């Protein structure tokens, strides 16, 4: 294999010379993964605390999901939606039973799911609510992250995501996250939906005030607008519940899933909806050559199966609570706050101190892979299969790294 014939430095040089510089990765070149662990080309082992931004909730190379992929890859991989396949209806049946959804539209990436939901809810507004053509509005939140398409970055408040990519699509009103009063004030007769992350991941694991989502749900019901929850990172067990909305006992009208939907084996996302929103779509309104392909569906069916049958969601809650308690026991002058829910946690550092990149690089040297977000926040999100001994090792390693940074 090529990775066995090249050094780490050579591979990084090739990537730097030939690839677009749209990422700033840590300088580790990975070649193998199993469970919570990954190995680089030099054979060093690391505990993965990013989980590919929660795409490998089920752990790296889960054997059951891998088996499903291999078996389906030898039978049928792609038909397009011009023809039916025997995996798509079973995927529909199983995910609807699990999530109590009425309709499903499968796509390939999280951003595609978001774009699909935006299209569908606008059409619902025109067809069912009687909003004038091209006047539909969607309320979004400051510091939210929903993907990288032109439409999505157009309503982002992150200048790095926006600058140099305009002009942008109209039809979005942005309000502060966690402020239900501001959201209510932004509602107009043309509002068709609110699009919200139940916990803002890229912003630094920002958890809204208790009761916020319940209030938003009530506002959407009262004003006849659709609540769209982006659970692409928070969903499928990450926060210790199947969906983060369950922490407040609500149900969205439309839920967006991706990432862990296929356990890191194959790109797949889905829009989970009530009948009203996806019910407005007719043949020709929307589609995808690869969306709902039999390989993706077989993989997703296996990924959902192991998530439930192997108790990964409960494990995320139990190990997450333990990890959060341990992290809050860190005594370090550079730590401003530790927060999280389930296995979605963050260590926020004092902006006056060292940047989070310094700590992510030090942790990498110690055998822990995590990634900073917004300069002064370290995000920790290990696979949901992590066990107590691995959490203890992780806590010990993090403690040693922070103590070393405190030492004179």
C-alpha positions in Angstrom: 0.0 0.0 0.0 1.1 3.6 -0.7 1.1 4.5 3.0 3.6 1.8 3.7 6.0 3.2 1.1 5.9 6.8 2.2 6.9 8.5 5.4 4.6 10.8 7.4 6.6 13.8 6.1 6.3 12.7 2.5 2.6 12.1 2.7 2.0 15.5 4.3 4.1 17.2 1.6 2.1 15.5 -1.2 -1.2 16.6 0.4 0.1 20.1 0.9 1.4 20.5 -2.7 -1.6 18.9 -4.5 -4.6 19.5 -2.3 -6.7 22.6 -1.8 -5.8 24.1 1.6 -9.4 24.2 2.9 -8.5 22.4 6.1 -5.8 22.8 8.8 -5.4 19.2 10.1 -3.1 18.0 12.8 0.0 16.5 11.3 -0.8 12.9 12.0 -1.4 10.5 9.0 -3.8 7.7 10.0 -3.9 4.3 8.3 -6.0 2.0 10.5 -8.8 2.2 13.1 -10.6 -0.1 15.5 -13.2 0.9 18.0 -12.0 4.1 19.7 -8.4 3.7 18.5 -6.6 4.8 15.4 -3.0 4.2 14.3 -0.7 6.3 12.2 1.6 5.2 9.4 4.4 4.9 12.0 2.4 2.5 14.1 1.6 4.9 17.0 -1.8 4.5 18.6 -4.2 7.3 19.5 -7.6 7.5 21.2 -9.9 9.3 18.7 -11.8 12.0 20.5 -13.4 13.5 17.3 -15.1 10.5 15.8 -14.9 12.2 12.4 -17.2 14.9 13.7 -19.5 12.2 15.1 -19.7 10.1 11.9 -18.1 7.1 13.6 -20.3 6.9 16.7 -20.3 3.2 16.4 -16.5 3.0 16.5 -14.0 2.6 13.7 -14.5 -0.3 11.4 -17.4 -1.9 13.3 -17.4 -5.5 12.1 -21.2 -5.8 11.7 -21.4 -2.7 9.6 -18.3 -3.8 7.6 -19.9 -7.2 6.9 -23.1 -5.5 5.6 -21.1 -3.3 3.3 -19.0 -6.1 1.9 -22.1 -8.4 1.3 -24.1 -5.6 -0.3 -21.1 -4.5 -2.4 -21.0 -7.9 -4.0 -24.7 -7.9 -4.8 -25.8 -4.4 -5.9 -24.4 -1.0 -5.2 -26.3 1.6 -7.3 -29.5 1.7 -9.3 -30.4 5.4 -9.2 -33.9 6.2 -8.1 -35.1 5.5 -11.7 -35.6 1.9 -10.4 -36.5 0.5 -7.1 -34.1 -1.6 -4.9 -34.7 -4.1 -2.1 -32.8 -2.2 0.6 -34.5 1.3 0.4 -38.0 0.2 1.6 -36.5 -1.8 4.5 -34.3 1.2 5.5 -37.5 3.4 5.4 -39.4 0.9 7.6 -36.7 0.5 10.2 -35.7 4.2 10.6 -39.4 5.3 10.7 -40.1 2.7 13.4 -37.1 3.8 15.4 -37.7 7.5 15.1 -41.5 7.7 14.8 -41.0 9.5 11.5 -43.8 9.6 8.8 -41.7 10.2 5.7 -38.0 9.9 4.8 -35.9 11.4 2.0 -32.4 9.9 1.8 -29.5 12.0 0.6 -25.7 11.7 0.8 -24.3 14.4 3.0 -25.5 16.5 5.9 -25.4 19.7 3.8 -27.6 18.0 1.2 -30.1 17.1 3.9 -30.2 20.7 5.0 -30.7 22.0 1.5 -33.4 19.4 0.9 -35.3 20.5 4.0 -35.0 24.1 3.0 -36.5 23.3 -0.4 -39.3 21.2 1.0 -40.3 23.5 3.8 -40.4 26.5 1.4 -42.6 24.5 -1.0 -44.9 23.6 2.0 -45.2 27.3 2.8 -46.3 28.1 -0.8 -48.5 25.1 -1.4 -50.1 24.7 2.0 -49.7 28.0 3.9 -50.4 30.3 1.0 -47.3 32.4 1.2 -46.7 34.6 -1.8 -44.2 33.3 -4.3 -40.5 33.8 -3.4 -41.4 35.4 0.0 -40.9 32.4 2.4 -38.6 33.1 5.3 -36.7 30.7 7.6 -35.4 31.7 11.0 -31.8 30.5 11.8 -29.5 31.1 14.7 -26.2 33.0 15.2 -23.1 30.9 15.3 -25.0 27.9 13.9 -23.4 25.4 11.5 -25.3 23.5 8.9 -22.8 22.9 6.1 -20.8 24.6 3.4 -23.1 25.1 0.4 -23.7 28.6 -0.9 -27.2 28.7 0.5 -26.0 27.6 4.0 -22.9 29.9 4.3 -25.2 32.7 3.1 -27.0 32.6 6.5 -23.9 31.8 8.5 -22.5 34.4 10.9 -19.0 33.0 10.6 -17.0 35.5 8.5 -14.5 32.8 7.5 -17.3 30.7 6.0 -18.9 33.7 4.2 -16.3 36.0 3.0 -15.6 35.9 -0.7 -18.5 33.6 -1.6 -21.5 36.0 -2.3 -24.0 36.9 -3.5 -26.2 34.8 -1.2 -29.8 33.6 -1.3 -32.3 35.7 0.6 -35.0 34.4 2.8 -33.3 33.9 6.2 -33.6 35.8 9.5 -30.8 35.2 12.0 -31.4 35.5 15.8 -29.3 34.7 18.9 -29.2 31.1 19.8 -31.0 30.3 23.1 -33.1 33.4 23.0 -36.7 32.4 22.5 -38.0 35.9 22.8 -35.7 37.1 19.9 -37.0 34.1 17.8 -40.6 35.0 18.5 -39.9 38.6 17.5 -38.5 37.5 14.2 -41.6 35.5 13.2 -43.6 37.2 10.4 -46.6 36.0 8.2 -44.0 34.7 5.7 -42.1 32.5 8.2 -42.2 28.9 7.2 -39.7 27.3 9.6 -37.1 27.6 12.3 -33.8 25.7 11.6 -31.9 25.0 14.8 -29.1 22.8 16.2 -30.3 21.5 19.6 -26.7 21.9 20.7 -24.4 24.0 18.6 -21.4 21.7 17.8 -19.0 23.8 15.7 -19.7 26.8 17.9 -18.1 24.9 20.8 -20.7 22.6 22.2 -23.1 25.4 23.2 -26.0 24.1 25.2 -29.1 26.3 25.2 -30.9 27.3 28.4 -33.3 24.7 29.9 -36.7 25.1 28.4 -35.5 26.8 25.2 -36.4 24.0 22.8 -39.8 23.5 24.5 -40.6 27.2 24.1 -39.5 27.1 20.5 -41.6 24.1 19.9 -44.6 25.9 21.4 -44.0 29.0 19.3 -43.7 27.0 16.1 -47.0 25.2 16.8 -48.8 28.4 17.7 -47.7 30.2 14.6 -48.1 27.3 12.2 -44.4 27.1 11.3 -42.2 24.0 11.0 -39.5 23.2 13.6 -36.4 21.8 11.8 -33.8 20.4 14.0 -30.3 19.7 12.6 -29.3 16.6 14.5 -26.5 15.6 12.1 -24.0 15.9 14.9 -26.2 15.6 18.0 -28.4 12.8 16.8 -28.0 9.0 16.8 -26.9 8.7 20.4 -24.2 11.3 20.7 -25.8 13.1 23.7 -27.0 10.0 25.5 -30.4 10.0 23.8 -31.3 8.9 20.3 -31.9 12.6 19.5 -30.9 15.6 21.6 -34.5 16.9 21.4 -35.5 14.1 23.8 -33.7 15.9 26.6 -36.6 18.4 26.6 -39.3 16.0 25.6 -40.2 17.5 22.2 -40.5 16.3 18.7 -39.4 18.3 15.6 -41.5 18.5 12.5 -38.4 17.7 10.4 -35.2 16.1 11.8 -31.9 16.0 9.8 -29.6 13.1 10.3 -26.3 12.1 8.7 -22.8 11.3 9.8 -23.3 8.3 12.2 -26.3 7.2 10.1 -23.8 5.0 8.2 -21.3 4.5 11.0 -18.5 6.1 9.0 -18.5 3.5 6.2 -20.4 5.4 3.4 -21.8 8.9 3.0 -25.5 9.0 3.8 -28.0 11.5 5.2 -31.7 11.7 5.5 -34.6 14.1 6.1 -37.0 12.6 8.6 -40.3 14.4 8.4 -44.0 14.6 9.2 -46.3 13.9 6.3 -47.0 17.6 5.7 -43.5 18.8 4.7 -42.2 15.9 2.5 -45.7 15.2 1.3 -45.5 18.3 -0.9 -42.7 16.9 -3.1 -43.7 15.4 -6.4 -41.6 13.5 -9.0 -39.1 15.9 -10.5 -39.1 18.3 -7.6 -36.0 16.9 -6.0 -33.6 14.0 -6.3 -30.1 12.5 -6.1 -28.4 9.9 -8.3 -26.8 8.3 -5.2 -29.5 9.2 -2.6 -31.1 6.0 -1.3 -28.7 3.7 -3.1 -28.8 0.0 -2.0 -25.2 0.1 -0.6 -25.9 3.1 1.6 -29.2 1.7 2.8 -27.7 -1.7 3.7 -24.9 0.0 5.6 -27.3 2.4 7.4 -29.6 -0.5 8.4 -26.6 -2.2 10.1 -25.4 1.0 11.6 -28.7 1.7 13.3 -29.0 -2.0 14.4 -25.7 -2.0 16.3 -26.4 1.4 17.8 -29.5 0.1 19.5 -28.7 -3.6 20.1 -25.2 -2.9 21.6 -26.5 -0.3 24.0 -24.3 2.5 22.6 -26.8 5.3 23.5 -26.9 4.3 27.2 -23.2 4.0 27.2 -22.8 7.5 25.8 -24.9 8.8 28.7 -23.1 6.8 31.4 -19.5 7.3 30.1 -20.3 10.9 29.2 -21.5 11.8 32.7 -18.4 10.2 34.1 -16.1 12.0 31.7 -17.7 15.3 32.3 -17.3 14.9 36.1 -13.7 14.0 35.6 -13.0 17.0 33.3 -14.7 19.4 35.7 -12.2 18.2 38.3 -9.3 19.6 36.3 -7.6 22.4 38.2 -5.9 24.6 35.6 -5.9 28.4 35.4 -6.4 28.3 31.7 -9.7 26.5 31.8 -12.8 28.8 31.8 -15.5 26.2 31.6 -16.2 22.5 30.9 -19.5 21.6 29.5 -21.3 18.8 27.6 -24.0 16.3 27.3 -23.4 12.6 26.8 -20.2 12.2 24.8 -20.3 15.7 23.3 -18.1 17.8 25.5 -16.0 20.9 25.4 -13.2 22.5 27.4 -13.3 26.2 26.9 -10.0 28.0 27.6 -9.4 31.5 28.7 -8.7 33.6 25.5 -5.9 35.3 27.4 -4.0 32.1 27.6 -2.7 29.5 25.1 -4.9 28.8 22.1 -6.7 25.4 21.9 -4.4 24.4 19.0 -1.5 24.3 21.5 -3.4 21.8 23.6 -4.7 19.7 20.7 -1.1 19.3 19.4 0.1 18.4 22.9 -2.7 15.9 23.3 -1.8 14.4 19.9 1.8 13.9 21.2 0.3 12.1 24.2 -1.9 9.8 22.2 -5.2 11.6 22.1 -6.7 13.1 19.0 -9.2 16.0 19.3 -9.7 19.2 17.5 -10.0 22.8 18.5 -12.9 24.9 17.4 -13.1 28.7 17.4 -9.6 29.2 18.7 -10.1 28.6 22.4 -12.4 25.6 22.7 -11.3 21.9 22.7 -14.1 19.6 21.6 -14.1 16.0 22.9 -16.4 13.4 21.2 -15.1 9.9 21.3 -17.0 7.0 19.7 -19.9 5.8 21.7 -18.3 2.4 22.3 -15.7 3.8 24.7 -15.4 1.9 27.9 -14.6 3.0 31.5 -11.0 1.9 31.4 -10.5 3.9 28.2 -12.3 7.0 29.7 -10.0 6.7 32.8 -6.9 6.6 30.5 -8.3 9.6 28.6 -8.8 11.6 31.8 -5.4 10.7 33.0 -3.8 11.8 29.8 -5.7 15.0 29.6 -4.8 15.8 33.2 -1.1 15.2 32.5 -1.1 17.4 29.5 -2.8 20.3 31.3 -0.5 19.9 34.3 2.5 20.0 32.0 1.3 23.2 30.4 0.9 24.7 33.9 4.4 23.8 35.0 7.0 26.5 34.9 
